Amino acid sequence: MIDYPDRQIDFKLDGEHQVWVNVDERLPSDKSISHRMILFAALAAHPVKLRSLNRGKAVTLLLDALQQLGLQVKQEETRDCVSISGDFAADTHETVVDLGPSSAAARMLIGMLVGLNVPCIVDGDETLRNRPFDWIVEPLNQMGADLRYLGTPGSLPVRINKAQFNGGHALIRIGSAQAISTLLFAGVAARKALSISYPVVSRDHTQRIVNSFGDSLLERHHHIEYQPRQCTVPEEICIPQDPSAIAYPAALFLLCNRGRAQQQLTFDNVCLNPTRQGFFTWLGLCGFKLTVVVDSVRHGEPIGRLILEGGGEPRAHDLRDKDLFHAMIDEVPLALAIACLLPGQATFTDLYELTFKESDRIEATRRTLNAFGLDYQVHGYDVRVDGAQVPHAPKAVPTFGDHRLSMTAHVLLLAHGLQGTVLEGHCYTTSFPGFAECLDTLTGRSGL
């Protein structure tokens, strides 16, 4: 378990604050795309340079794992640029790779290693050991893999034994992009056809990249058909900015400028994949003013600008659509916090997938908000929020080492001129290493 230091917020933004600074230079690139591009680079027959790579802990742990398995990871001219080359080591049976708290890195790496027939042991910290892996292990084993649990069944650590992956058909029983991506990486690595049926649409970065690199992938009616063709990984890949990271400075700007229609803020070079735009769609449904402009398509991903404006009369809005939920799954804790603040009522339904994120985010988010005097009602996996709540200064805000909760707590404190201690507050480094500096720059505090 990574031990994160607390973070003290001991200042207040000026109530008449008018300075909002562009923070494009402070934003991290997309974590989800970074994970996937690292794995495609590992599959390439030639060195691949990755520019604007997310440098959060969840990503650097994956780079470390590949190095342990024999690949070369070279730091290039800037901190956010690395090249990946070489081959996997000849004997990796007893190599233990530790992915810390990153479920995405661990699951997709397992898929790729199964496809390549590279044996090793995949493990993580206590947080990751408490998260489910049976829904990737079972379909992989059905397709020819030999994965064995070394501890609690259904959990890490998992041993990958040498076995021939055959492809075939899999039925994914939960809504998870990681499950689909894990199977696709196994098929791509093994060059085996496979089909996948799944219950709900989730982020589709892997599918888009597979098609853009030359393999055949057809997706319709919650079903995927993958056929290997000619997968060609570019020698250089540039990764766009992360919409999930942008959600927090965007929310701070919008909350602080509900009465200032003249204010505007733009984020550029943003991944605008529709399966990642749910939070901004939900903000629009609440009545906040924002515009999305697609400027180009890169490796199958729409890239462009997010333009925010102050003003409007936002109200709390429901989250009942399952596809919309999955398009904002990482931002639901932030959305729950915002719903508590806005006038009106909102119901968030069928949030089951939040229970096996970095924390049980239904309960953990509630406890984080309780520190501010905010609350919502929980009925199974449904949540009812009565809005127009007023947060008060907390003594200490628990985050349970969950980066999404830490960043949500920062937004609440700064938006309401509150001071307090965010426990394990620096866990934002999991996905957004420069988060605190980004908010300082955004609000004109940089250099103070």
FIKOL-682698 format. One record per residue (C-alpha): x, y, z. Coordinates in steps of 0.2 Angstrom, whole numbers, plus 5000, padded with zeros to 4 digits. Each point is the difference from the previous one (the first is absolute). Layout:
<east: X north: Y up: Z>
...
This chain:
<east: 5000 north: 5000 up: 5000>
<east: 5007 north: 5017 up: 4995>
<east: 5001 north: 5012 up: 5015>
<east: 4994 north: 5017 up: 4994>
<east: 5003 north: 5016 up: 5010>
<east: 4986 north: 5011 up: 5005>
<east: 4997 north: 5017 up: 4992>
<east: 4996 north: 5015 up: 5009>
<east: 4989 north: 5014 up: 4992>
<east: 5004 north: 5015 up: 5010>
<east: 4995 north: 5014 up: 4988>
<east: 4984 north: 5006 up: 4993>
<east: 4996 north: 5007 up: 4982>
<east: 4995 north: 5018 up: 4999>
<east: 4981 north: 5001 up: 5000>
<east: 5001 north: 5012 up: 4986>
<east: 5013 north: 4990 up: 4991>
<east: 5001 north: 5004 up: 4982>
<east: 5016 north: 4992 up: 4994>
<east: 4998 north: 4983 up: 4991>
<east: 5016 north: 4995 up: 4991>
<east: 5002 north: 4987 up: 4986>
<east: 5007 north: 4984 up: 5007>
<east: 5003 north: 4990 up: 4984>
<east: 5019 north: 4999 up: 5005>
<east: 4995 north: 4993 up: 5017>
<east: 4988 north: 4986 up: 4994>
<east: 5005 north: 4982 up: 5000>
<east: 4997 north: 4990 up: 4984>
<east: 4987 north: 4986 up: 4999>
<east: 5003 north: 4986 up: 5013>
<east: 4989 north: 4988 up: 4991>
<east: 5008 north: 5003 up: 4983>
<east: 5018 north: 5000 up: 5008>
<east: 4997 north: 4982 up: 5007>
<east: 4994 north: 4994 up: 4983>
<east: 5014 north: 5008 up: 4990>
<east: 5013 north: 4993 up: 5012>
<east: 4994 north: 4983 up: 4997>
<east: 4999 north: 5002 up: 4981>
<east: 5018 north: 5007 up: 5000>
<east: 5005 north: 4984 up: 5009>
<east: 4992 north: 4990 up: 4986>
<east: 5009 north: 5009 up: 4986>
<east: 5015 north: 4993 up: 4991>
<east: 5009 north: 5016 up: 5000>
<east: 5003 north: 5014 up: 5013>
<east: 4985 north: 5011 up: 5004>
<east: 5001 north: 5018 up: 5006>
<east: 4986 north: 5005 up: 5011>
<east: 4998 north: 5019 up: 5002>
<east: 4989 north: 5009 up: 5013>
<east: 4999 north: 4984 up: 5010>
<east: 4990 north: 5001 up: 5017>
<east: 5013 north: 4999 up: 5014>
<east: 4988 north: 4996 up: 5014>
<east: 5005 north: 4985 up: 5011>
<east: 4987 north: 4989 up: 4992>
<east: 5010 north: 5002 up: 4983>
<east: 5018 north: 5000 up: 5006>
<east: 4996 north: 4983 up: 5009>
<east: 4996 north: 4992 up: 4984>
<east: 5016 north: 5007 up: 4992>
<east: 5009 north: 4992 up: 5015>
<east: 4992 north: 4983 up: 4997>
<east: 5005 north: 5000 up: 4982>
<east: 5018 north: 5003 up: 5005>
<east: 4999 north: 4986 up: 5012>
<east: 4995 north: 4989 up: 4986>
<east: 5015 north: 5004 up: 4989>
<east: 4994 north: 5015 up: 4990>
<east: 5010 north: 5016 up: 4999>
<east: 4991 north: 5016 up: 5005>
<east: 5011 north: 5015 up: 4996>
<east: 4997 north: 5018 up: 5006>
<east: 5000 north: 5012 up: 4985>
<east: 5003 north: 5019 up: 4998>
<east: 4986 north: 5004 up: 5012>
<east: 4993 north: 4992 up: 5016>
<east: 4984 north: 4996 up: 4991>
<east: 5008 north: 4992 up: 4985>
<east: 5006 north: 4982 up: 5001>
<east: 5005 north: 4986 up: 4987>
<east: 4996 north: 4982 up: 5002>
<east: 5010 north: 4986 up: 4991>
<east: 5008 north: 4983 up: 5001>
<east: 4993 north: 4983 up: 5004>
<east: 4993 north: 4991 up: 5015>
<east: 5013 north: 4990 up: 5011>
<east: 5002 north: 4982 up: 4996>
<east: 4996 north: 4994 up: 5017>
<east: 4987 north: 5010 up: 5010>
<east: 4991 north: 4986 up: 5009>
<east: 5004 north: 5006 up: 5018>
<east: 5000 north: 5019 up: 4996>
<east: 4987 north: 5009 up: 5011>
<east: 4994 north: 5016 up: 4993>
<east: 4991 north: 5012 up: 5012>
<east: 4987 north: 5012 up: 4992>
<east: 4996 north: 5008 up: 5017>
<east: 4982 north: 5007 up: 5000>
<east: 4998 north: 5000 up: 4981>
<east: 4987 north: 4988 up: 4995>
<east: 5000 north: 5005 up: 4981>
<east: 5019 north: 4997 up: 4999>
<east: 4999 north: 4983 up: 5008>
<east: 4985 north: 4994 up: 4991>
<east: 5005 north: 5005 up: 4982>
<east: 5018 north: 4995 up: 5003>
<east: 4994 north: 4982 up: 5005>
<east: 4990 north: 5000 up: 4984>
<east: 5016 north: 5005 up: 4989>
<east: 5011 north: 4987 up: 5009>
<east: 4988 north: 4986 up: 4998>
<east: 4999 north: 5004 up: 4982>
<east: 5019 north: 5000 up: 4998>
<east: 5002 north: 4985 up: 5011>
<east: 5011 north: 5009 up: 5012>
<east: 4999 north: 4992 up: 5018>
<east: 5002 north: 5010 up: 5016>
<east: 4991 north: 5005 up: 5016>
<east: 4989 north: 5015 up: 5000>
<east: 4997 north: 5008 up: 5016>
<east: 4995 north: 5017 up: 5008>
<east: 4998 north: 5009 up: 5016>
<east: 4986 north: 4996 up: 5013>
<east: 4988 north: 5011 up: 4991>
<east: 5002 north: 4991 up: 4984>
<east: 5000 north: 4983 up: 5009>
<east: 4983 north: 5004 up: 5006>
<east: 4993 north: 5003 up: 4983>
<east: 4992 north: 4987 up: 4989>
<east: 5010 north: 4991 up: 4986>
<east: 4989 north: 4985 up: 4997>
<east: 4991 north: 5009 up: 4986>
<east: 5016 north: 5000 up: 4990>
<east: 5008 north: 4984 up: 5006>
<east: 4985 north: 4989 up: 4996>
<east: 4997 north: 5005 up: 4981>
<east: 5019 north: 5000 up: 4997>
<east: 5001 north: 4982 up: 5007>
<east: 4986 north: 4995 up: 4990>
<east: 5009 north: 5006 up: 4984>
<east: 5016 north: 4989 up: 5005>
<east: 5009 north: 5011 up: 5013>
<east: 5007 north: 4992 up: 5016>
<east: 4997 north: 5012 up: 5013>
<east: 5002 north: 4995 up: 5019>
<east: 4995 north: 5010 up: 5015>
<east: 5014 north: 4999 up: 5013>
<east: 4990 north: 5007 up: 5014>
<east: 4981 north: 5004 up: 5002>
<east: 4990 north: 4993 up: 4985>
<east: 4995 north: 5014 up: 4989>
<east: 5014 north: 5011 up: 5005>
<east: 5018 north: 5004 up: 4998>
<east: 5013 north: 4994 up: 5000>
<east: 4998 north: 4990 up: 4984>
<east: 5012 north: 4989 up: 4992>
<east: 5001 north: 4999 up: 4981>
<east: 5006 north: 4983 up: 4994>
<east: 5005 north: 4996 up: 4982>
<east: 4985 north: 4995 up: 4990>
<east: 4994 north: 5003 up: 4982>
<east: 4986 north: 5013 up: 4999>
<east: 4988 north: 4995 up: 4987>
<east: 4987 north: 5014 up: 4999>
<east: 4982 north: 4996 up: 4998>
<east: 4984 north: 5008 up: 5008>
<east: 4998 north: 5008 up: 5017>
<east: 4985 north: 5007 up: 5009>
<east: 5005 north: 5014 up: 5011>
<east: 4988 north: 5001 up: 5015>
<east: 5003 north: 5017 up: 5007>
<east: 5002 north: 5017 up: 4992>
<east: 5019 north: 5003 up: 4999>
<east: 5011 north: 5007 up: 4987>
<east: 5015 north: 4991 up: 5009>
<east: 4992 north: 4983 up: 4997>
<east: 4997 north: 5003 up: 4981>
<east: 5017 north: 5007 up: 4998>
<east: 5009 north: 4986 up: 5009>
<east: 4992 north: 4987 up: 4988>
<east: 5004 north: 5011 up: 4985>
<east: 5019 north: 5002 up: 5006>
<east: 5001 north: 4981 up: 5001>
<east: 4992 north: 4998 up: 4982>
<east: 5011 north: 5013 up: 4993>
<east: 5016 north: 4993 up: 5008>
<east: 4996 north: 4982 up: 4995>
<east: 4994 north: 5006 up: 4983>
<east: 4984 north: 4989 up: 5003>
<east: 4982 north: 5005 up: 4995>
<east: 4988 north: 5002 up: 5014>
<east: 4982 north: 5007 up: 5004>
<east: 4994 north: 5008 up: 5015>
<east: 4982 north: 5003 up: 5006>
<east: 4998 north: 5013 up: 5014>
<east: 4985 north: 5008 up: 5010>
<east: 5003 north: 5019 up: 4998>
<east: 5010 north: 5012 up: 4990>
<east: 5016 north: 5006 up: 5009>
<east: 5016 north: 5009 up: 4994>
<east: 5006 north: 4993 up: 4984>
<east: 5018 north: 5007 up: 4998>
<east: 5007 north: 4982 up: 4997>
<east: 4987 north: 4997 up: 4986>
<east: 5004 north: 5016 up: 4991>
<east: 5019 north: 4998 up: 5001>
<east: 4999 north: 4982 up: 4994>
<east: 4990 north: 5006 up: 4984>
<east: 5012 north: 5015 up: 4997>
<east: 5015 north: 4989 up: 5001>
<east: 4993 north: 4988 up: 4986>
<east: 4992 north: 4985 up: 5008>
<east: 4981 north: 4997 up: 4997>
<east: 4988 north: 5004 up: 5014>
<east: 4981 north: 5001 up: 4998>
<east: 4989 north: 5005 up: 5014>
<east: 4981 north: 5001 up: 5001>
<east: 4986 north: 4996 up: 5011>
<east: 5011 north: 4997 up: 5015>
<east: 5011 north: 4987 up: 4990>
<east: 5018 north: 5001 up: 4994>
<east: 5007 north: 4990 up: 4986>
<east: 5019 north: 5001 up: 4999>
<east: 5011 north: 4993 up: 4985>
<east: 5019 north: 5002 up: 4999>
<east: 5005 north: 5008 up: 4984>
<east: 5016 north: 5011 up: 4999>
<east: 5003 north: 5009 up: 5017>
<east: 5013 north: 5014 up: 4997>
<east: 5004 north: 5010 up: 5016>
<east: 5007 north: 5017 up: 4995>
<east: 5018 north: 5004 up: 5004>
<east: 4994 north: 5016 up: 5010>
<east: 4983 north: 5003 up: 5009>
<east: 4994 north: 5016 up: 5008>
<east: 4987 north: 4998 up: 5014>
<east: 4986 north: 5013 up: 5003>
<east: 4995 north: 5008 up: 5016>
<east: 4990 north: 4991 up: 5012>
<east: 4981 north: 5005 up: 5001>
<east: 4999 north: 4991 up: 5017>
<east: 5014 north: 5011 up: 5007>
<east: 4992 north: 5016 up: 4992>
<east: 4984 north: 4996 up: 5009>
<east: 5007 north: 5007 up: 5017>
<east: 5007 north: 5017 up: 4994>
<east: 4984 north: 5002 up: 4989>
<east: 4989 north: 4997 up: 5015>
<east: 5009 north: 5012 up: 5010>
<east: 4998 north: 5014 up: 4987>
<east: 4982 north: 4996 up: 4997>
<east: 4995 north: 5000 up: 5018>
<east: 5009 north: 5016 up: 5004>
<east: 4993 north: 5009 up: 4985>
<east: 4981 north: 4996 up: 5000>
<east: 4997 north: 5019 up: 5002>
<east: 5013 north: 5006 up: 4988>
<east: 4994 north: 4997 up: 4982>
<east: 5015 north: 5010 up: 4993>
<east: 5013 north: 4987 up: 5006>
<east: 5007 north: 4987 up: 4987>
<east: 5013 north: 4986 up: 5001>
<east: 5006 north: 4989 up: 4986>
<east: 5009 north: 4983 up: 5001>
<east: 5009 north: 4995 up: 4984>
<east: 5006 north: 4983 up: 4993>
<east: 4987 north: 4991 up: 5010>
<east: 4995 north: 4982 up: 4997>
<east: 4982 north: 5002 up: 4995>
<east: 4995 north: 4981 up: 4998>
<east: 4981 north: 4999 up: 5003>
<east: 5003 north: 4986 up: 5012>
<east: 5010 north: 5012 up: 5011>
<east: 4989 north: 5016 up: 4999>
<east: 4986 north: 4995 up: 5012>
<east: 5005 north: 5012 up: 5013>
<east: 4999 north: 5015 up: 4989>
<east: 4984 north: 4993 up: 4992>
<east: 4993 north: 4999 up: 5018>
<east: 5006 north: 5018 up: 5004>
<east: 4991 north: 5006 up: 4985>
<east: 4984 north: 4991 up: 5006>
<east: 5002 north: 5009 up: 5016>
<east: 5000 north: 5017 up: 4991>
<east: 5019 north: 5004 up: 5000>
<east: 5006 north: 5009 up: 4984>
<east: 5013 north: 4990 up: 4990>
<east: 5004 north: 4996 up: 4982>
<east: 5010 north: 4986 up: 4993>
<east: 5009 north: 5002 up: 4983>
<east: 5008 north: 4986 up: 4991>
<east: 5016 north: 5006 up: 4990>
<east: 5008 north: 4984 up: 4994>
<east: 5000 north: 4981 up: 5002>
<east: 5016 north: 4991 up: 5006>
<east: 5002 north: 4981 up: 5001>
<east: 4981 north: 4999 up: 4999>
<east: 4997 north: 5013 up: 5014>
<east: 4991 north: 5016 up: 4997>
<east: 5011 north: 5014 up: 5007>
<east: 4995 north: 5018 up: 5003>
<east: 4995 north: 5014 up: 5012>
<east: 4989 north: 5002 up: 5015>
<east: 4993 north: 5017 up: 5002>
<east: 4992 north: 5005 up: 5017>
<east: 4990 north: 5016 up: 5004>
<east: 4994 north: 5007 up: 5016>
<east: 4982 north: 5004 up: 5004>
<east: 4984 north: 4990 up: 4998>
<east: 4989 north: 4993 up: 5014>
<east: 5005 north: 4982 up: 5002>
<east: 4990 north: 4988 up: 5010>
<east: 5003 north: 4982 up: 5006>
<east: 4997 north: 4987 up: 4986>
<east: 4997 north: 4981 up: 5001>
<east: 5012 north: 4987 up: 4994>
<east: 4989 north: 4986 up: 4994>
<east: 5007 north: 4995 up: 4983>
<east: 5012 north: 4986 up: 5001>
<east: 5010 north: 5005 up: 4985>
<east: 5002 north: 5017 up: 5007>
<east: 5005 north: 4993 up: 5017>
<east: 5014 north: 4990 up: 4991>
<east: 5005 north: 5016 up: 4990>
<east: 5003 north: 5009 up: 5017>
<east: 5004 north: 4985 up: 5012>
<east: 5016 north: 5008 up: 5007>
<east: 4991 north: 5017 up: 5003>
<east: 4985 north: 4994 up: 5009>
<east: 5007 north: 5005 up: 5017>
<east: 5003 north: 5017 up: 4994>
<east: 4982 north: 5000 up: 4992>
<east: 4992 north: 4995 up: 5017>
<east: 5009 north: 5014 up: 5008>
<east: 4994 north: 5013 up: 4988>
<east: 4982 north: 4993 up: 5001>
<east: 5001 north: 5003 up: 5019>
<east: 5004 north: 5018 up: 4997>
<east: 4987 north: 5004 up: 4986>
<east: 4982 north: 5004 up: 5003>
<east: 4988 north: 4986 up: 4996>
<east: 5000 north: 4981 up: 5002>
<east: 5010 north: 4986 up: 4991>
<east: 4999 north: 4981 up: 4999>
<east: 5015 north: 4990 up: 4995>
<east: 4995 north: 4982 up: 4996>
<east: 5009 north: 4984 up: 4998>
<east: 5018 north: 5005 up: 5006>
<east: 5005 north: 4982 up: 5003>
<east: 5017 north: 5002 up: 4990>
<east: 5005 north: 5014 up: 5013>
<east: 5002 north: 4987 up: 5013>
<east: 5016 north: 4992 up: 4993>
<east: 5009 north: 5015 up: 4995>
<east: 5015 north: 5007 up: 5010>
<east: 4988 north: 5000 up: 5015>
<east: 4982 north: 4996 up: 5002>
<east: 4996 north: 5017 up: 4992>
<east: 4981 north: 5000 up: 5005>
<east: 5005 north: 4999 up: 5019>
<east: 5017 north: 5008 up: 4999>
<east: 4993 north: 5015 up: 4991>
<east: 4986 north: 5002 up: 5013>
<east: 5013 north: 5000 up: 5014>
<east: 5011 north: 5013 up: 4991>
<east: 4984 north: 5011 up: 4997>
<east: 4995 north: 4997 up: 5018>
<east: 5016 north: 5009 up: 5006>
<east: 4992 north: 5016 up: 4992>
<east: 4983 north: 4997 up: 5007>
<east: 4994 north: 4994 up: 4984>
<east: 4990 north: 4984 up: 4998>
<east: 4989 north: 4989 up: 4988>
<east: 4989 north: 4985 up: 5003>
<east: 5005 north: 4983 up: 4994>
<east: 4988 north: 4986 up: 4995>
<east: 5010 north: 4985 up: 4994>
<east: 5009 north: 5006 up: 4985>
<east: 4989 north: 5016 up: 4998>
<east: 5003 north: 5017 up: 5007>
<east: 4988 north: 5014 up: 5003>
<east: 5007 north: 5018 up: 5003>
<east: 4991 north: 5014 up: 5007>
<east: 5009 north: 5016 up: 4993>
<east: 5003 north: 5018 up: 5006>
<east: 5011 north: 4993 up: 5015>
<east: 5013 north: 5012 up: 5007>
<east: 5017 north: 4993 up: 5004>
<east: 5009 north: 5005 up: 5016>
<east: 5019 north: 5000 up: 5004>
<east: 5005 north: 4982 up: 5004>
<east: 5013 north: 4996 up: 5013>
<east: 5007 north: 4986 up: 4989>
<east: 4993 north: 4992 up: 4984>
<east: 5003 north: 4981 up: 4997>
<east: 5004 north: 4994 up: 4983>
<east: 5005 north: 4982 up: 5003>
<east: 5015 north: 5002 up: 4988>
<east: 4988 north: 5002 up: 4986>
<east: 5006 north: 5014 up: 4988>
<east: 4983 north: 5004 up: 4993>
<east: 4994 north: 5004 up: 5018>
<east: 5015 north: 5010 up: 5004>
<east: 4997 north: 5011 up: 4984>
<east: 4982 north: 5002 up: 5004>
<east: 5004 north: 5006 up: 5018>
<east: 5012 north: 5013 up: 4993>
<east: 4986 north: 5007 up: 4988>
<east: 4988 north: 5001 up: 5015>
<east: 5012 north: 5009 up: 5011>
<east: 5006 north: 5012 up: 4987>
<east: 4983 north: 5004 up: 4992>
<east: 4993 north: 5005 up: 5017>
<east: 5015 north: 5009 up: 5008>
<east: 5002 north: 4986 up: 5013>
<east: 5016 north: 4994 up: 5009>
<east: 5004 north: 4983 up: 5006>
<east: 5011 north: 4984 up: 4999>
<east: 4997 north: 4988 up: 4986>
<east: 5006 north: 4983 up: 5008>
<east: 5012 north: 4991 up: 4988>
<east: 4996 north: 5015 up: 4989>
<east: 5016 north: 4997 up: 4989>
<east: 4992 north: 4984 up: 4993>
<east: 4995 north: 5011 up: 4985>
<east: 5017 north: 4995 up: 4993>
<east: 4993 north: 4983 up: 4995>
<east: 4993 north: 5009 up: 4984>
<east: 5004 north: 5019 up: 5001>
<east: 5017 north: 5003 up: 5008>
<east: 4999 north: 5019 up: 4997>
<east: 4982 north: 5002 up: 5007>
<east: 5004 north: 5012 up: 5014>
<east: 5011 north: 5011 up: 4988>
<east: 4987 north: 4999 up: 4987>
<east: 4987 north: 5007 up: 5012>
<east: 5012 north: 5014 up: 5006>
<east: 5003 north: 5005 up: 4982>
<east: 4982 north: 4999 up: 4995>
<east: 4995 north: 5012 up: 5014>
<east: 5014 north: 5012 up: 4998>
<east: 5010 north: 4994 up: 5016>
<east: 5015 north: 4993 up: 4991>
<east: 5016 north: 5008 up: 5006>
<east: 4991 north: 5007 up: 5016>
